[in-house]
Amino acid sequence: MFLKKKDYSMTYKEYEYPFVSLCGLLTYSLFLIYFLYLFYTKNNNNNNNNNNIIINNINKENTLEIPINIKKFFSNKSETELNDYLEQFFVGLLEGDGTITVDFISNRSKRVRVFIALNNNEYNKFMLDLIARHIGGRVSIERKNTYVTWYATNKSDLVKVFAILARYPLLSTRKQCQLNLAKIFINSTKYMSKEDFYALRDNKYQEQKTMLDWNNENFVLPSYFPAWISGFVESVGHFKLVKYANNTIRSSQFIIGQNNEKHLLKAILIYFNCENKTISTTLNKEGVTHYKIHLSGIDFRSLLSYHFNSYPLLGEKNIKFIEWVNNH
């Protein structure tokens, strides 16, 4: 049986108004999604523009051509994401080429300083200026223009640095010992004679052996390890390429080493899926054990390139890495 015309008309009327309401709801939803898209795009573009302005302001005194990979990284990050990355990168950089030290001023006054000293070139200066812009501190050219150094010495800058090291703890026992000493004096006016101070400072590493033994058995990669590695490599990593006279490659290696801190090199091997690689050991004249890893091969270079695309080097090592990869 077919429906009669009258019945069909009544059936349509029953569904007409709900159908119209549904269309209205869909239209409203589409407008809402479009508005949210415009809002997100505008904010994201503003963040990208702000990041580009920061780069330009830092670089205004130099003629440095900022590498494309760094520009791209900045343009794809919000200001919050960029700050987080720079803080984690900073911790790795500090572990390699930095120092946390305390100086005696008087019986009731001690000076805490945190500094990172690098070879003076335009790429390292750009990187340290970037850190000063986002983290604080100041940058100085020293030792007859051979070093560019970032300093945190005043209370406000030191508070910022200590807060970062609370969020992203130091991973090397040497820097942890330096930090533990600095914490004693950061806000203290307690009386301490010069003799007592130097006795305390000279023994700041007395717990390091115990800390090293614990880390060798229990160290776990923290969540910020990828950015930390990039900062650490910027400090102490090396990209070695040796060629024959006919310009063919004789040896190509990524090399990184540390005194005592074997757990850091084991962690790097784990991160890059190279646990089967050997950690070499040497003993220097002072009796300090130096550990070193040598990594090579096309598969490893691919892993390294993938990592640095996501967590870029920011100073001179970025240029050296690009040259190293392009020479293969």
PEJO-V135770 format. One record per pair of residues at least 24 apart in sequence whose C-alpha atoms are under 8 Angstrom apart, sorted by sequence separation. I is the first residue (numbers start at 1). J is the second residue. D is the distance in Angstrom with one decimal. If there is no record, write none. Layout:
BEGIN
i->(I:I)
j->(J:J)
d->(D:D)
END
This chain:
BEGIN
i->(51:124:136:301:120:135:48:49:120:135:178:265:48:51:119:120:121:177:178:265:48:51:119:120:177:260:265:272:48:50:118:119:259:260:262:47:48:117:118:177:259:260:261:47:48:117:118:174:177:259:260:272:47:117:258:259:272:116:117:257:258:44:115:116:174:257:258:115:116:173:257:115:256:257:114:115:255:256:113:114:173:255:256:113:114:173:229:255:113:254:255:90:112:253:254:111:253:254:253:114:219:252:253:86:113:252:216:221:216:220:86:87:212:215:219:212:83:212:168:64:64:62:59:58:112:58:58:112:91:111:112:55:95:100:110:111:95:99:87:91:95:101:91:92:100:230:91:99:100:102:109:110:234:249:88:95:102:108:109:233:234:237:101:108:109:226:230:234:239:100:108:230:231:234:239:102:107:108:230:234:241:107:108:227:233:234:240:107:226:239:107:106:107:106:173:172:104:172:104:171:102:92:93:88:92:96:88:91:92:93:94:95:96:89:90:92:93:94:97:88:89:92:93:96:97:88:89:91:92:93:96:89:90:91:92:93:85:89:93:88:89:92:127:127:126:124:125:123:124:123:124:123:121:73:73:69:70:69:70:67)
j->(75:148:160:325:145:160:74:75:146:161:204:291:75:78:146:147:148:204:205:292:76:79:147:148:205:288:293:300:77:79:147:148:288:289:291:77:78:147:148:207:289:290:291:78:79:148:149:205:208:290:291:303:79:149:290:291:304:149:150:290:291:78:149:150:208:291:292:150:151:208:292:151:292:293:151:152:292:293:151:152:211:293:294:152:153:212:268:294:153:294:295:131:153:294:295:153:295:296:296:158:263:296:297:131:158:297:262:267:263:267:134:135:260:263:267:261:134:263:224:122:123:122:126:126:182:129:130:185:165:185:186:130:170:175:185:186:171:175:164:168:172:178:169:170:178:308:170:178:179:181:188:189:313:328:168:175:182:188:189:313:314:317:182:189:190:307:311:315:320:182:190:312:313:316:321:185:190:191:313:317:324:191:192:311:317:318:324:192:311:324:193:193:194:194:261:261:194:264:197:264:201:227:228:224:228:232:225:228:229:230:231:232:233:227:228:230:231:232:235:227:228:231:232:235:236:228:229:231:232:233:236:230:231:232:233:234:227:231:235:231:232:235:314:315:315:314:315:314:315:315:316:316:316:310:312:309:312:312:314:319)
d->(6.7:7.4:7.4:7.7:6.6:6.9:7.0:7.6:5.2:7.3:6.8:7.7:4.8:8.0:6.1:4.4:7.6:6.0:7.9:7.4:6.8:6.8:4.7:4.7:5.8:7.0:7.1:7.7:6.8:7.8:5.5:6.1:6.7:5.5:6.2:7.6:6.6:6.3:5.5:7.8:5.7:6.0:7.5:5.4:7.8:5.9:6.3:7.1:7.1:4.3:6.8:6.9:5.9:4.3:5.7:6.1:7.9:5.5:6.6:7.0:5.4:6.6:6.7:5.2:6.9:5.4:6.5:5.4:6.8:6.0:4.0:4.4:5.7:6.3:5.8:6.3:7.1:5.7:7.2:5.2:6.4:5.7:7.0:6.0:6.6:6.6:7.6:4.7:4.9:5.7:6.5:7.4:6.5:6.0:5.1:7.8:5.5:6.3:4.8:7.7:6.8:6.2:7.9:7.0:7.9:7.8:7.0:6.6:5.2:7.8:7.6:7.3:7.6:6.1:8.0:6.9:6.6:7.8:7.1:6.6:7.6:7.5:6.8:6.9:6.2:6.4:6.8:7.2:7.2:7.7:6.4:7.8:7.1:7.1:6.5:7.8:7.7:7.4:6.6:7.3:6.6:6.5:7.9:7.9:5.6:7.3:6.7:7.7:6.2:7.6:7.7:7.9:6.2:7.5:6.6:6.4:6.1:7.9:5.8:7.9:7.5:8.0:6.7:4.8:7.9:7.8:6.4:6.9:7.0:7.2:5.6:6.6:6.9:7.6:6.4:7.9:8.0:4.8:5.7:5.5:6.9:5.4:6.4:5.7:7.8:7.7:7.5:5.0:6.9:6.4:5.0:7.8:6.5:7.5:7.3:6.5:6.9:7.3:7.3:7.6:7.9:7.6:7.6:6.3:4.4:5.6:8.0:6.3:6.1:8.0:7.9:6.6:8.0:5.0:7.4:7.0:4.3:7.7:5.5:5.6:4.9:4.3:4.8:5.0:7.4:5.4:7.5:7.0:4.2:7.7:5.8:6.3:6.1:8.0:7.9:6.5:6.4:4.4:5.5:7.8:7.6:8.0:5.7:5.3:7.1:7.8:7.8:7.7:4.6:4.8:5.6:5.0:7.6:7.8:7.7:7.2:6.9:7.5:7.0:7.9)
END
